[in-house]
Structure formats: structure tokens, C-alpha cells
Amino acid sequence: MTDGPGSSGRERANDLIPPQALAPLTVAMLVDLNFLGVPKVIIERAGRDAWISVLLGSAVTVLAVVLMFRLLRRHPGKTLVEMSEDVLGRFLGGAVVLLYALFWTAVTASIVQMQSYLFTRALLPNTPPLILTLYMLALAFYLARHGVEPLSRLCLLFLGLFLLTLVPLGLLVTARAEGARLLPIMEDGWMPVLRGAATSYAASHGTEFLLMMGAFLTTLRGGLKASCVGVALVVVPAVFVTALLVVRFGPHGSAALAWPTLSLVEVAEVPGFTGFRLDPIFLSVWTLFVFASVSFHLYLTGLALQRVFRLRSVDWTLLGTAVVVTGVCLVPVNPQDLLSMVDQTMRWMVPVFTLAIPIVLITVDAIRGSIQGQRPSGEPDPGRAGE
């Protein structure tokens, strides 16, 4: 591999993408395993109004995306690393980037561990989860080291498969579904809906990848629209699946199932296909998006570390991240306990990394810009002294 991105002030050809590529990348980062575990938690908290919670949570996600693009426009052609160092200084800015790298590493490890468990449980019961973990991380490392452009092409290919999964789900709506279970709307008031919305928003971890894309977009124009389209491509199916679970199993029945989405598609019950198992097909499709998400998280972490430490190549940071993720995945943990731990942690972490830190960077940047605008021409900036 040649010099890493940013090492010579110019990005590699395979690290440059058009703004439209942000749509499939956003979908890949949001989907991962969310469709398998998150609907259960939202329904537990919001009941039959869980679909409303998904809509409200997505509105906050869009707000976070808008704020991130506002920061990107203030620092065109820069990633989170350069933006943080410009605003907060090299050491404090570097510390912020390391927090993101740690967050992405933890998310990657949890996704890989959960996916390995689900895949061995449903498809390969005699295969040790560690083998699947090593295989996925090896492929992810190979893909990530080639840059974001191949990643975006892969995500675009998987996007069509993701949308096609809605067709059999639509057929299953008629199978023992009772639309009356969605009524009455808002019977228990706003509080359960807001709790479900907080869970829905917490599941939007991944949108913060946009903070790293400033240096890799051929133009910022159209990037915000493409990102919002990507969010919509996830939100619409999420609302549909959440409502479908309620009309199929009821709020209490959905909350009682370990993996309600897989239970929904476990066996087809339509004329001509009765008894045909669909869950392996759905799990295989979701596995593709898990792989794309893991690869992109690995790429983001390796890229952030490479830029912070001014390394020539991103290979070593990618490899180090993959090794750390493998080590974390060796720790035995009950999948349901892991799901609960991720849920509790993300409720605090996602607002920090998608809203709080971007708001701080925008605010401090605006204050510094105001101070510099009032300083007489030629007077040095005290905030940059010694950098």
C-alpha cells in the first residue's frame, strides 16, 4: 500500500467519493444488527406506539446530521482529526479523536460478537464463533485498507438486497396479522413514546462517520441531501417492521421474544410457501450489512489513529484495531446481556458523539472566529500560540 490518506496533502483516488455515495454508506452504518434487536426494546418501552417512537428518534438523527454538515462546511476538505485540532488545539483535539476511535472499536467488537453468535445459532451450529469472528475481521481488514471508495461501492450493491427483503415481509403482513393491535394510538400518553424515541435515536450510532468524510468528498454540495436520503432508507423500513411486529405478535408478544424480527420471518405462511424457512435468508442479507458496517468502522478507526499520530501508512492502525477487536471478542458474554449492555451504553454515548461534541466544536469554532474577527490585523492568535 502506498502512503496513507493525508500523508502528502492529497487523497488517494480510492479515497475520493461523490456526495451521493453517502446514502448507501449511511444505510450500512445504521442497519448492522439494529433490525434484529432494537425493535424489541422500542416495543418494550413504547408498546403499540413504537412506530411513532421510530419516527421521533429519526428526527433527532436528522438534526445530528445537519449539525455535522454545518461543521464540515466550516472546515471544507478536512476530517474530524483536522477539524478538532483546528478548533481545540492538537492535544485536546487529538484526545477527542481518540475517544471516537475507542467508541468505534467498542461498537465494532459488539457487532462482530453478536453477529458471530447469531450466525452460529441459526446457520452453523457446529462452527466456533471465534472462527467466524476471525474470518469476518480478516475480510474487513482487506477491504478497509483499500479505502472508502470500494466500501461505498460494496454498500451500494448491498442496498438493493436490503430493499428486496421488504417484499417477503410485505407478504407476511397477511399472515395472522391484526391491524387493530395498533389502536388506540397514544393511549398511554407521550412518556412511553419518548422513551422509545430515545432508544430509537440511540440505535443511530454510525452517523458520526460523516465527520470523517470531509476530506474524501469531491464536493460537499448534495452531501447533506444524500445523507438524509440514507437515513430515510433505513427509517421507512424500520417503521414498517416495528408496526408489523406489533400487528403480528402484539406489544407483549413482541417484547417476550428474544429476536422478534427473526421470529417474524422464521416460517413462511403464504399459499404455496407454507413451512418454507425464511430466517436463514434474512440473516444472510443482514450479515452482508454487518460486514459492511464492520469494515467501515475498522476503516474509520484506523484512519483516525493514522492521522492523529501522523503515521505514513494506515495499514498498521487497521491491523492493530482488528487485533484489539479480536481480543475483545474472546471475552465470553451472554448475547442477551451484551444486547442489554449495548442498549444502556448507547443511550449515553450516541448523544455525546453525534450531538454534544459537534455542538461543542461548532460553538468553540464560532467563538474563536468572532475573536479573530475583532483582533487587529497582524495580531497573533493566542489560542494557537505554541502549536
Sequence and secondary structure as in RCSB ss.txt:
>XXXX:A:sequence
MTDGPGSSGRERANDLIPPQALAPLTVAMLVDLNFLGVPKVIIERAGRDAWISVLLGSAVTVLAVVLMFRLLRRH
PGKTLVEMSEDVLGRFLGGAVVLLYALFWTAVTASIVQMQSYLFTRALLPNTPPLILTLYMLALAFYLARHGVEP
LSRLCLLFLGLFLLTLVPLGLLVTARAEGARLLPIMEDGWMPVLRGAATSYAASHGTEFLLMMGAFLTTLRGGLK
ASCVGVALVVVPAVFVTALLVVRFGPHGSAALAWPTLSLVEVAEVPGFTGFRLDPIFLSVWTLFVFASVSFHLYL
TGLALQRVFRLRSVDWTLLGTAVVVTGVCLVPVNPQDLLSMVDQTMRWMVPVFTLAIPIVLITVDAIRGSIQGQR
PSGEPDPGRAGE
>XXXX:A:secstr
  S TTTTSS  GGG B GGGHHHHHHHHHHTTHHHHHHHHHHHHHGGGHHHHHHHHHHHHHHHHHHHHHHHHHS
TT  HHHHHHHHH HHHHHHHHHHHHHHHHHHHHHHHHHHHHHHHHHT TTS HHHHHHHHHHHHHHHHTT HHH
HHHHHHHHHHHHHHTHHHHHHHTTSS  GGGG STTTT HHHHHHHHHHHHHTTTTGGGGGG TTTBS STTHHH
HHHHHHHHHHHHHHHHHHHHHHHHHHHHHHHSSSHHHHHTSB  STT TT B HHHHHHHHHHHHHHHHHHHHHH
HHHHHHHHTT S SHHHHHHHHHHHHHHHTS   HHHHHHHHHHHHHHHHHIIIIIHHHHHHHHHHHHHHHHHHS
 TT   GGGTT 
